[in-house]
Amino acid sequence: MKILQRIQRYSALLGYLFVGVVLLGCANKPPNWFVNSQAAKKNIFYGVGEGESLAEAKQAATNDLAQSIQTTLHSSTTLINMQKNEMLSTELQQHISLDVANLKLQNLQITNKARVGTTYYVRIVANAQDLARPLRNDLNDIIATLQSLESSCASLNIKDFATLEYKLNAARSLVRTLEAIDTSFISSTELEPFETLYANNMPIPKISVSFEGTSYSDEQIFLSEIAKFARISKEPNLTHLHATLHTTKTNSGVNGELFVAIKDCKGNVLFQTSIKEEQPNTQATTKRIGVVLYKKLLEYKQGQESGFPRI
């Protein structure tokens, strides 16, 4: 009899424990809106997140929203090889390809938030037009920069071509992103003149070159470095590079100084520098000057000589 009573008491205790566990589990259950998150709709994107703080949950929801955009709008890309003007160029055709890095996730609205136990839950929503607005502003800024490039010469200068290439790639990415996230965005033709300008200067711009005080072997060394940035040409109306070399013998070898000036087709000075080196013999001095010339032209191309940001 006593054994039966003990079994009944243990059974009742286990029953209470089971009910308690069930109730505790229900109490810690995530909100229904978190578990059954809404899928992205036309021009509306959602994200949910959880964390040990409200800020952590919101960040997780923001990351989820970005991933939602990427997953929803990403499509395959196709590489198309095009033969144009005897040069092989590759065009990246992306029907709906999104670079989430372009997105500035601003004006996000918290539609739901809850705290269950020690865990915070958040759901946020973003309107496509809010996401698109800063991207459109960035695109307008890029177009303004491209419009300021000097394109009246037969070919762009080295620096402007680098700017065109860098900014045009950024603009293409922005346009693809805008087309993907905002159905109200109408692809603009504003980039067409710059696409044409880029194609006309591919693969690198042209430049005319003249020398003073140099031998044939000196010129070949310098031309090999210049050719890494521009196509050497005798066509009229081009950016022009003039280099003057002075060499003197010293007790320890040969001292050489190269003066370089780059002018646009109107005669305006774009860049100038001087390079001074001393080596055991003339050939070594010229080669060393050629190495430094490459570095100077690279700095000019990247805008470093004027304090502009590196591109």
C-alpha positions as CSV (number, residue, x, y, z in Angstrom):
1,M,0.0,0.0,0.0
2,K,2.8,2.4,1.0
3,I,4.7,1.5,-2.2
4,L,1.6,2.3,-4.3
5,Q,1.2,5.7,-2.5
6,R,4.8,6.5,-3.3
7,I,4.4,5.7,-6.9
8,Q,1.3,7.9,-7.1
9,R,3.2,10.8,-5.5
10,Y,6.2,10.4,-7.9
11,S,3.8,10.3,-10.8
12,A,2.1,13.5,-9.7
13,L,5.5,15.2,-9.2
14,L,6.6,14.1,-12.7
15,G,3.4,15.4,-14.1
16,Y,3.9,18.8,-12.5
17,L,7.5,18.9,-13.8
18,F,6.3,18.1,-17.3
19,V,3.7,20.8,-17.3
20,G,6.2,23.3,-15.9
21,V,8.7,22.5,-18.7
22,V,6.0,22.8,-21.3
23,L,4.9,26.2,-19.9
24,L,8.5,27.4,-19.6
25,G,9.1,26.3,-23.2
26,C,6.0,28.2,-24.4
27,A,7.1,31.2,-22.4
28,N,10.5,31.3,-24.2
29,K,9.0,30.7,-27.6
30,P,10.0,33.4,-30.2
31,P,7.1,35.6,-31.4
32,N,5.0,34.3,-34.3
33,W,6.0,37.3,-36.5
34,F,9.7,36.3,-36.0
35,V,9.2,32.6,-36.8
36,N,6.9,33.3,-39.8
37,S,8.8,36.2,-41.3
38,Q,7.2,38.0,-44.3
39,A,8.9,37.5,-47.7
40,A,9.9,40.5,-49.7
41,K,7.2,42.1,-51.7
42,K,7.3,44.6,-54.6
43,N,9.6,47.4,-53.5
44,I,9.4,46.3,-49.8
45,F,12.0,44.2,-48.0
46,Y,11.9,42.7,-44.5
47,G,14.5,41.4,-42.0
48,V,14.4,39.7,-38.7
49,G,17.0,39.3,-36.0
50,E,17.6,38.3,-32.4
51,G,20.2,39.1,-29.9
52,E,21.1,39.6,-26.2
53,S,20.4,43.3,-26.6
54,L,18.0,45.4,-28.7
55,A,21.0,46.9,-30.7
56,E,22.3,43.4,-31.4
57,A,18.9,42.2,-32.6
58,K,18.5,45.2,-34.9
59,Q,21.9,44.7,-36.4
60,A,21.1,41.0,-37.0
61,A,17.8,42.1,-38.6
62,T,19.7,44.6,-40.8
63,N,22.0,41.8,-42.0
64,D,19.1,39.6,-42.6
65,L,17.4,42.3,-44.7
66,A,20.5,42.8,-46.8
67,Q,20.8,39.1,-47.4
68,S,17.1,39.0,-48.3
69,I,17.7,41.6,-50.9
70,Q,20.7,39.7,-52.3
71,T,18.8,36.4,-52.3
72,T,15.7,37.8,-53.9
73,L,17.2,39.8,-56.6
74,H,20.4,38.0,-57.5
75,S,20.5,36.4,-60.9
76,S,23.0,34.8,-63.1
77,T,25.6,36.9,-64.9
78,T,26.7,36.4,-68.4
79,L,30.0,37.3,-69.9
80,I,29.8,38.5,-73.5
81,N,32.9,38.9,-75.6
82,M,32.7,41.6,-78.1
83,Q,35.1,42.4,-80.9
84,K,35.2,46.1,-81.5
85,N,37.7,48.3,-83.3
86,E,40.1,45.4,-83.5
87,M,40.2,45.2,-79.7
88,L,38.7,42.4,-77.7
89,S,36.6,43.8,-74.8
90,T,34.5,42.0,-72.3
91,E,31.1,43.3,-71.4
92,L,29.6,42.0,-68.1
93,Q,25.9,41.7,-68.7
94,Q,24.0,41.4,-65.5
95,H,20.3,41.2,-65.8
96,I,19.5,41.7,-62.1
97,S,22.7,41.5,-60.2
98,L,22.9,43.3,-56.9
99,D,26.0,44.5,-55.1
100,V,24.8,44.8,-51.5
101,A,27.9,46.8,-50.7
102,N,26.3,49.7,-52.7
103,L,23.3,49.8,-50.3
104,K,23.2,52.4,-47.6
105,L,20.7,50.8,-45.2
106,Q,19.1,54.0,-43.9
107,N,15.6,54.9,-42.8
108,L,14.9,51.4,-41.6
109,Q,11.7,51.0,-39.7
110,I,11.2,48.7,-36.7
111,T,7.7,47.2,-37.2
112,N,7.9,44.6,-34.4
113,K,10.1,44.1,-31.3
114,A,9.8,41.9,-28.3
115,R,11.8,40.5,-25.4
116,V,11.3,36.9,-24.5
117,G,13.3,35.8,-21.5
118,T,16.8,37.3,-22.1
119,T,16.5,37.4,-25.9
120,Y,15.4,40.4,-27.9
121,Y,13.6,40.0,-31.3
122,V,13.3,42.6,-34.0
123,R,11.7,42.9,-37.4
124,I,12.5,45.8,-39.7
125,V,11.2,46.9,-43.0
126,A,12.8,49.0,-45.8
127,N,11.2,50.7,-48.7
128,A,13.0,50.4,-52.0
129,Q,12.7,54.1,-52.8
130,D,14.4,54.9,-49.4
131,L,17.2,52.5,-50.3
132,A,17.5,53.9,-53.8
133,R,17.6,57.6,-52.9
134,P,21.2,57.8,-51.7
135,L,22.3,55.6,-54.6
136,R,20.7,58.0,-57.0
137,N,22.6,60.9,-55.3
138,D,25.8,58.9,-55.6
139,L,25.1,58.3,-59.3
140,N,24.5,62.0,-59.9
141,D,27.8,62.9,-58.2
142,I,29.6,60.5,-60.4
143,I,28.0,61.9,-63.6
144,A,29.0,65.4,-62.5
145,T,32.6,64.2,-62.1
146,L,32.6,62.5,-65.5
147,Q,31.2,65.6,-67.2
148,S,34.1,67.7,-65.8
149,L,36.7,65.5,-67.7
150,E,38.6,67.3,-70.5
151,S,37.6,65.4,-73.6
152,S,38.3,68.0,-76.3
153,C,41.6,66.4,-77.2
154,A,41.8,63.4,-79.6
155,S,42.5,61.1,-76.6
156,L,42.2,61.5,-72.8
157,N,45.2,62.1,-70.7
158,I,46.5,59.3,-68.5
159,K,45.0,60.6,-65.3
160,D,41.5,61.4,-66.7
161,F,41.3,58.0,-68.3
162,A,42.0,56.3,-64.9
163,T,39.3,58.5,-63.4
164,L,36.9,57.6,-66.2
165,E,37.5,53.9,-65.8
166,Y,37.1,53.9,-62.1
167,K,34.0,56.2,-61.9
168,L,32.3,54.4,-64.9
169,N,32.6,51.1,-63.2
170,A,31.1,52.5,-60.0
171,A,28.3,54.1,-62.0
172,R,27.5,50.8,-63.8
173,S,27.2,49.0,-60.5
174,L,24.9,51.7,-59.1
175,V,22.7,51.5,-62.1
176,R,22.4,47.7,-61.9
177,T,21.5,48.0,-58.2
178,L,18.9,50.7,-58.8
179,E,17.3,48.7,-61.6
180,A,17.2,45.7,-59.3
181,I,15.7,47.2,-56.1
182,D,13.5,50.0,-57.4
183,T,11.0,49.2,-60.1
184,S,10.3,52.9,-60.5
185,F,13.9,53.6,-61.6
186,I,14.2,54.0,-65.4
187,S,17.6,53.2,-66.7
188,S,19.2,56.5,-67.8
189,T,21.1,57.1,-71.0
190,E,23.3,59.6,-69.2
191,L,26.2,57.1,-69.1
192,E,26.2,56.5,-72.9
193,P,28.5,59.4,-73.8
194,F,31.0,58.2,-71.2
195,E,30.7,54.6,-72.4
196,T,31.6,55.9,-75.9
197,L,34.4,58.0,-74.6
198,Y,35.8,55.0,-72.7
199,A,35.5,52.7,-75.8
200,N,37.3,55.3,-77.9
201,N,40.3,55.4,-75.5
202,M,40.5,51.7,-74.9
203,P,42.7,49.8,-73.9
204,I,44.7,52.9,-72.8
205,P,44.8,56.4,-74.1
206,K,47.2,57.8,-76.7
207,I,50.1,60.2,-76.1
208,S,52.7,61.8,-78.3
209,V,56.3,61.9,-77.0
210,S,59.4,63.9,-77.7
211,F,62.9,63.8,-76.3
212,E,65.9,66.1,-75.9
213,G,69.4,65.2,-74.9
214,T,68.8,61.5,-75.2
215,S,70.3,58.7,-77.2
216,Y,68.3,56.0,-79.0
217,S,68.9,53.5,-76.2
218,D,67.8,56.1,-73.6
219,E,64.6,56.8,-75.5
220,Q,63.8,53.1,-75.7
221,I,64.1,52.7,-72.0
222,F,61.9,55.7,-71.3
223,L,59.3,54.7,-74.0
224,S,59.0,51.2,-72.5
225,E,57.9,52.8,-69.2
226,I,55.6,55.4,-70.8
227,A,53.9,52.6,-72.9
228,K,52.6,51.0,-69.7
229,F,50.3,54.0,-69.3
230,A,49.5,55.2,-72.8
231,R,49.9,54.2,-76.5
232,I,52.7,56.1,-78.1
233,S,51.4,57.9,-81.2
234,K,52.3,60.6,-83.7
235,E,48.7,61.6,-84.3
236,P,47.8,65.3,-83.9
237,N,45.7,66.8,-81.1
238,L,47.0,64.5,-78.4
239,T,48.4,64.9,-74.9
240,H,52.1,65.4,-75.2
241,L,55.0,64.3,-73.0
242,H,58.4,66.0,-73.4
243,A,61.5,64.6,-71.6
244,T,64.8,66.3,-71.4
245,L,67.9,64.4,-70.2
246,H,71.1,65.9,-68.8
247,T,74.0,63.7,-67.9
248,T,77.4,64.5,-66.4
249,K,80.3,62.3,-65.4
250,T,81.4,62.3,-61.8
251,N,84.2,60.7,-59.8
252,S,81.9,57.9,-58.8
253,G,80.0,57.3,-62.1
254,V,77.4,59.1,-64.2
255,N,74.8,61.6,-62.8
256,G,71.6,61.9,-64.8
257,E,68.7,64.3,-64.5
258,L,65.5,63.9,-66.4
259,F,62.9,66.7,-66.7
260,V,59.4,65.6,-67.7
261,A,56.4,67.7,-68.6
262,I,53.0,66.5,-69.8
263,K,50.7,69.0,-71.6
264,D,47.3,68.7,-73.0
265,C,46.5,69.3,-76.7
266,K,46.0,73.0,-75.9
267,G,49.4,73.4,-74.2
268,N,48.2,73.4,-70.6
269,V,50.6,71.8,-68.2
270,L,49.1,68.7,-66.6
271,F,52.1,67.3,-64.8
272,Q,55.8,68.0,-64.5
273,T,58.6,66.4,-62.5
274,S,62.4,66.0,-62.4
275,I,64.3,62.8,-61.6
276,K,67.9,62.8,-60.5
277,E,69.9,59.6,-60.2
278,E,73.6,58.6,-60.1
279,Q,74.9,55.1,-61.0
280,P,78.3,53.6,-62.0
281,N,77.7,54.0,-65.8
282,T,75.4,55.7,-68.3
283,Q,73.3,52.7,-69.0
284,A,72.7,52.0,-65.3
285,T,71.8,55.6,-64.7
286,T,69.3,55.6,-67.5
287,K,67.7,52.4,-66.4
288,R,67.3,53.7,-62.8
289,I,65.7,56.9,-64.1
290,G,63.3,54.8,-66.1
291,V,62.3,52.9,-63.0
292,V,61.6,56.2,-61.1
293,L,59.8,57.6,-64.2
294,Y,57.3,54.7,-64.0
295,K,56.7,55.4,-60.3
296,K,56.2,59.1,-61.1
297,L,53.7,58.4,-63.9
298,L,51.8,56.0,-61.6
299,E,51.5,58.7,-59.0
300,Y,50.2,61.1,-61.6
301,K,47.7,58.5,-62.9
302,Q,46.4,57.9,-59.3
303,G,46.3,61.6,-58.5
304,Q,48.8,61.4,-55.7
305,E,51.0,64.2,-57.0
306,S,48.1,66.7,-56.4
307,G,47.0,65.2,-53.1
308,F,43.9,63.6,-54.6
309,P,42.7,60.3,-53.2
310,R,44.1,57.1,-54.6
311,I,41.8,55.4,-57.1
